[in-house]
Amino acid sequence: MHLRDLTQFLTELSENNNRPWFLWNKPRYDILRAEFLQVVTELIQELGSFDKAVAGCDPKKALFRIHRDVRFAKDKRPYKTHFSAGIAPLNKRRPSAAGGPTYYFHIEANGTLLFGAGEYLPPAHRLKAIRQHVVNDATGFSKMLKNKHLRATYGDLQDEDKLQRPPKGVDPAHPLVEYLKLKSFFVWVEVPLLLNAPELLVPQLASGMQDAFALVSWLRGVPELPEPAGESAGD
C-alpha cells in the first residue's frame, strides 16, 4: 500500500473535511480504499494461520466506512480522518448481546498506526457476563494477564472509561476489583507507521494481533448470561 499517499490524503481531508472537497478527491480515495482492502485481505489470511475462527472473514465487511454518523453528534464533520478495519468471526465486528472479541487497527493522518484486540465498550448484558467470568475464572483470567506475549506488546488492559467505584454487587475487597471496574476488555498500542516499508505492515499487524490472542481466547470462553430486564452492567 502507498502509505505516504494515504497519510497525505488523510491530512488534506482533516484540513478540508467537507463534502465538496471529498467528492473532488474521490478518485484518490477509491484507489487508497482498494489498496487498504488488499491489506485487510492479506491480514485475514495471516490471522487465520493462528486463529481459524476468522479465517473465512469477508475483508469488505471488515472495513469501516469513512463517513461519520453525525445524526446525534455535536461534531458535524462528515468524514473520519483515519482508515480502519475490524476483524471478527462471522464478520460481526460490532458489539452485540452475544458479544465476542474483535481484532482492530487504524491508520491516522499523522502517521500513527493503532492496533489491538478485545471487546471495546461491549453492551451492558455482555459486559456483565465478562465481569462474572472474571469472578468465576479468576485463575484463568490472572494467567491470561501474565501471558508474556500480551505483556510484552500491550502491557495491561486499557482502562479508558474505568469506573470510579466497583459495579453493583461486586465486593470492593475482591483481588481483581480494579479489572471489574473496566468498561472495556481491550488492549491496543500506538506506534509510528513504517512509511518507508509498506511491505512490513501486514506482518507487523499479524504479529501484534497474535500477541493479543490470549485475551481473545479468554473472551471467547465467556458464557452467555440470560439478560435480566431493566438491569445495566455499566455501573
Contacts in CASP RR format, 6 or more apart in sequence:
PFRMAT RR
TARGET T0000
AUTHOR 0000-0000-0000
METHOD contacts of the structure
MODEL  1
MHLRDLTQFLTELSENNNRPWFLWNKPRYDILRAEFLQVVTELIQELGSF
DKAVAGCDPKKALFRIHRDVRFAKDKRPYKTHFSAGIAPLNKRRPSAAGG
PTYYFHIEANGTLLFGAGEYLPPAHRLKAIRQHVVNDATGFSKMLKNKHL
RATYGDLQDEDKLQRPPKGVDPAHPLVEYLKLKSFFVWVEVPLLLNAPEL
LVPQLASGMQDAFALVSWLRGVPELPEPAGESAGD
1 32 0 8 1.000
1 35 0 8 1.000
1 36 0 8 1.000
1 38 0 8 1.000
1 39 0 8 1.000
1 198 0 8 1.000
1 201 0 8 1.000
2 32 0 8 1.000
2 35 0 8 1.000
2 198 0 8 1.000
3 107 0 8 1.000
3 193 0 8 1.000
3 194 0 8 1.000
3 195 0 8 1.000
3 198 0 8 1.000
3 201 0 8 1.000
4 195 0 8 1.000
5 28 0 8 1.000
5 32 0 8 1.000
6 32 0 8 1.000
6 35 0 8 1.000
6 36 0 8 1.000
6 83 0 8 1.000
6 107 0 8 1.000
7 107 0 8 1.000
7 108 0 8 1.000
7 109 0 8 1.000
7 110 0 8 1.000
7 111 0 8 1.000
7 193 0 8 1.000
7 195 0 8 1.000
9 25 0 8 1.000
9 28 0 8 1.000
9 29 0 8 1.000
9 32 0 8 1.000
10 81 0 8 1.000
10 82 0 8 1.000
10 83 0 8 1.000
10 107 0 8 1.000
10 108 0 8 1.000
10 109 0 8 1.000
11 109 0 8 1.000
11 110 0 8 1.000
12 21 0 8 1.000
12 25 0 8 1.000
13 21 0 8 1.000
13 22 0 8 1.000
13 25 0 8 1.000
13 79 0 8 1.000
13 81 0 8 1.000
13 109 0 8 1.000
14 81 0 8 1.000
14 109 0 8 1.000
16 22 0 8 1.000
17 77 0 8 1.000
17 78 0 8 1.000
17 79 0 8 1.000
17 81 0 8 1.000
18 78 0 8 1.000
19 78 0 8 1.000
22 29 0 8 1.000
22 78 0 8 1.000
22 79 0 8 1.000
29 66 0 8 1.000
32 83 0 8 1.000
33 63 0 8 1.000
33 66 0 8 1.000
33 83 0 8 1.000
36 63 0 8 1.000
36 83 0 8 1.000
36 85 0 8 1.000
37 59 0 8 1.000
37 60 0 8 1.000
37 63 0 8 1.000
39 201 0 8 1.000
39 202 0 8 1.000
40 59 0 8 1.000
40 62 0 8 1.000
40 63 0 8 1.000
40 85 0 8 1.000
40 87 0 8 1.000
41 59 0 8 1.000
42 202 0 8 1.000
43 85 0 8 1.000
43 87 0 8 1.000
43 202 0 8 1.000
43 205 0 8 1.000
43 206 0 8 1.000
44 54 0 8 1.000
44 55 0 8 1.000
44 56 0 8 1.000
44 57 0 8 1.000
44 59 0 8 1.000
44 62 0 8 1.000
44 87 0 8 1.000
45 55 0 8 1.000
46 202 0 8 1.000
46 203 0 8 1.000
46 205 0 8 1.000
46 206 0 8 1.000
47 54 0 8 1.000
47 55 0 8 1.000
47 87 0 8 1.000
47 103 0 8 1.000
47 206 0 8 1.000
47 209 0 8 1.000
47 210 0 8 1.000
48 54 0 8 1.000
48 55 0 8 1.000
48 56 0 8 1.000
49 206 0 8 1.000
50 210 0 8 1.000
50 213 0 8 1.000
51 213 0 8 1.000
51 216 0 8 1.000
53 89 0 8 1.000
53 220 0 8 1.000
54 87 0 8 1.000
54 88 0 8 1.000
54 89 0 8 1.000
54 103 0 8 1.000
57 87 0 8 1.000
57 88 0 8 1.000
57 89 0 8 1.000
57 91 0 8 1.000
58 91 0 8 1.000
59 85 0 8 1.000
61 91 0 8 1.000
61 93 0 8 1.000
62 85 0 8 1.000
62 86 0 8 1.000
62 87 0 8 1.000
62 91 0 8 1.000
62 93 0 8 1.000
63 84 0 8 1.000
63 85 0 8 1.000
64 80 0 8 1.000
64 84 0 8 1.000
64 85 0 8 1.000
64 86 0 8 1.000
64 93 0 8 1.000
65 80 0 8 1.000
66 79 0 8 1.000
66 80 0 8 1.000
66 83 0 8 1.000
67 78 0 8 1.000
67 79 0 8 1.000
67 80 0 8 1.000
68 75 0 8 1.000
68 77 0 8 1.000
68 78 0 8 1.000
68 79 0 8 1.000
68 80 0 8 1.000
70 76 0 8 1.000
70 77 0 8 1.000
70 78 0 8 1.000
81 108 0 8 1.000
81 109 0 8 1.000
82 106 0 8 1.000
82 107 0 8 1.000
82 108 0 8 1.000
82 109 0 8 1.000
83 106 0 8 1.000
83 107 0 8 1.000
84 104 0 8 1.000
84 105 0 8 1.000
84 106 0 8 1.000
84 107 0 8 1.000
85 104 0 8 1.000
85 105 0 8 1.000
85 106 0 8 1.000
86 93 0 8 1.000
86 102 0 8 1.000
86 103 0 8 1.000
86 104 0 8 1.000
86 105 0 8 1.000
87 93 0 8 1.000
87 102 0 8 1.000
87 103 0 8 1.000
87 104 0 8 1.000
88 100 0 8 1.000
88 101 0 8 1.000
88 102 0 8 1.000
88 103 0 8 1.000
89 100 0 8 1.000
92 98 0 8 1.000
92 99 0 8 1.000
92 100 0 8 1.000
93 102 0 8 1.000
93 104 0 8 1.000
95 119 0 8 1.000
95 120 0 8 1.000
95 121 0 8 1.000
95 122 0 8 1.000
95 123 0 8 1.000
95 126 0 8 1.000
96 123 0 8 1.000
96 126 0 8 1.000
97 123 0 8 1.000
97 125 0 8 1.000
97 126 0 8 1.000
97 227 0 8 1.000
98 126 0 8 1.000
98 224 0 8 1.000
99 119 0 8 1.000
99 122 0 8 1.000
99 123 0 8 1.000
99 126 0 8 1.000
100 118 0 8 1.000
100 119 0 8 1.000
100 122 0 8 1.000
100 126 0 8 1.000
100 219 0 8 1.000
100 220 0 8 1.000
100 222 0 8 1.000
101 117 0 8 1.000
101 118 0 8 1.000
101 119 0 8 1.000
101 215 0 8 1.000
101 216 0 8 1.000
101 219 0 8 1.000
101 220 0 8 1.000
102 117 0 8 1.000
102 118 0 8 1.000
102 119 0 8 1.000
102 120 0 8 1.000
103 115 0 8 1.000
103 116 0 8 1.000
103 117 0 8 1.000
103 118 0 8 1.000
103 209 0 8 1.000
103 212 0 8 1.000
103 216 0 8 1.000
104 115 0 8 1.000
104 116 0 8 1.000
104 117 0 8 1.000
104 118 0 8 1.000
104 120 0 8 1.000
104 188 0 8 1.000
105 113 0 8 1.000
105 114 0 8 1.000
105 115 0 8 1.000
105 116 0 8 1.000
105 205 0 8 1.000
105 209 0 8 1.000
106 113 0 8 1.000
106 114 0 8 1.000
107 113 0 8 1.000
107 193 0 8 1.000
108 114 0 8 1.000
111 192 0 8 1.000
111 193 0 8 1.000
111 195 0 8 1.000
112 190 0 8 1.000
112 191 0 8 1.000
112 192 0 8 1.000
112 193 0 8 1.000
113 190 0 8 1.000
113 191 0 8 1.000
113 192 0 8 1.000
113 193 0 8 1.000
113 201 0 8 1.000
113 204 0 8 1.000
114 188 0 8 1.000
114 189 0 8 1.000
114 190 0 8 1.000
115 188 0 8 1.000
115 189 0 8 1.000
115 205 0 8 1.000
115 208 0 8 1.000
115 209 0 8 1.000
116 154 0 8 1.000
116 186 0 8 1.000
116 187 0 8 1.000
116 188 0 8 1.000
116 189 0 8 1.000
116 208 0 8 1.000
116 209 0 8 1.000
116 212 0 8 1.000
117 186 0 8 1.000
117 187 0 8 1.000
117 188 0 8 1.000
117 209 0 8 1.000
117 212 0 8 1.000
117 213 0 8 1.000
117 215 0 8 1.000
117 216 0 8 1.000
118 184 0 8 1.000
118 185 0 8 1.000
118 186 0 8 1.000
118 187 0 8 1.000
118 212 0 8 1.000
118 215 0 8 1.000
118 216 0 8 1.000
118 219 0 8 1.000
119 126 0 8 1.000
119 130 0 8 1.000
119 184 0 8 1.000
119 185 0 8 1.000
119 186 0 8 1.000
119 219 0 8 1.000
120 184 0 8 1.000
120 186 0 8 1.000
121 161 0 8 1.000
121 183 0 8 1.000
121 184 0 8 1.000
122 130 0 8 1.000
122 184 0 8 1.000
122 185 0 8 1.000
124 231 0 8 1.000
124 232 0 8 1.000
124 233 0 8 1.000
124 234 0 8 1.000
125 225 0 8 1.000
125 227 0 8 1.000
125 233 0 8 1.000
126 222 0 8 1.000
126 233 0 8 1.000
127 183 0 8 1.000
127 233 0 8 1.000
127 234 0 8 1.000
128 225 0 8 1.000
128 231 0 8 1.000
128 233 0 8 1.000
129 222 0 8 1.000
129 223 0 8 1.000
129 224 0 8 1.000
129 225 0 8 1.000
130 185 0 8 1.000
130 219 0 8 1.000
130 222 0 8 1.000
131 167 0 8 1.000
131 170 0 8 1.000
131 180 0 8 1.000
131 233 0 8 1.000
132 225 0 8 1.000
133 141 0 8 1.000
133 221 0 8 1.000
133 222 0 8 1.000
133 223 0 8 1.000
134 141 0 8 1.000
134 176 0 8 1.000
134 179 0 8 1.000
134 180 0 8 1.000
135 170 0 8 1.000
135 174 0 8 1.000
135 176 0 8 1.000
135 180 0 8 1.000
137 218 0 8 1.000
138 175 0 8 1.000
138 176 0 8 1.000
140 218 0 8 1.000
141 176 0 8 1.000
141 179 0 8 1.000
141 218 0 8 1.000
142 176 0 8 1.000
144 150 0 8 1.000
144 214 0 8 1.000
144 215 0 8 1.000
144 217 0 8 1.000
144 218 0 8 1.000
145 151 0 8 1.000
145 156 0 8 1.000
145 157 0 8 1.000
147 214 0 8 1.000
147 215 0 8 1.000
149 210 0 8 1.000
149 211 0 8 1.000
149 213 0 8 1.000
149 214 0 8 1.000
150 187 0 8 1.000
150 211 0 8 1.000
150 212 0 8 1.000
150 214 0 8 1.000
150 215 0 8 1.000
152 211 0 8 1.000
153 187 0 8 1.000
153 189 0 8 1.000
153 208 0 8 1.000
153 211 0 8 1.000
153 212 0 8 1.000
154 187 0 8 1.000
154 188 0 8 1.000
154 189 0 8 1.000
154 211 0 8 1.000
154 212 0 8 1.000
155 187 0 8 1.000
156 187 0 8 1.000
157 179 0 8 1.000
157 182 0 8 1.000
157 184 0 8 1.000
157 185 0 8 1.000
157 186 0 8 1.000
157 187 0 8 1.000
157 215 0 8 1.000
158 184 0 8 1.000
158 186 0 8 1.000
158 187 0 8 1.000
158 188 0 8 1.000
159 182 0 8 1.000
160 183 0 8 1.000
160 184 0 8 1.000
161 183 0 8 1.000
161 184 0 8 1.000
162 178 0 8 1.000
162 181 0 8 1.000
162 182 0 8 1.000
162 183 0 8 1.000
163 181 0 8 1.000
163 182 0 8 1.000
163 183 0 8 1.000
163 234 0 8 1.000
163 235 0 8 1.000
164 181 0 8 1.000
165 172 0 8 1.000
165 181 0 8 1.000
166 172 0 8 1.000
166 174 0 8 1.000
166 177 0 8 1.000
166 180 0 8 1.000
166 181 0 8 1.000
167 180 0 8 1.000
167 181 0 8 1.000
167 233 0 8 1.000
167 234 0 8 1.000
167 235 0 8 1.000
168 235 0 8 1.000
170 177 0 8 1.000
170 180 0 8 1.000
171 177 0 8 1.000
174 180 0 8 1.000
183 234 0 8 1.000
185 215 0 8 1.000
185 219 0 8 1.000
187 212 0 8 1.000
187 215 0 8 1.000
189 208 0 8 1.000
193 201 0 8 1.000
194 200 0 8 1.000
194 201 0 8 1.000
194 204 0 8 1.000
END
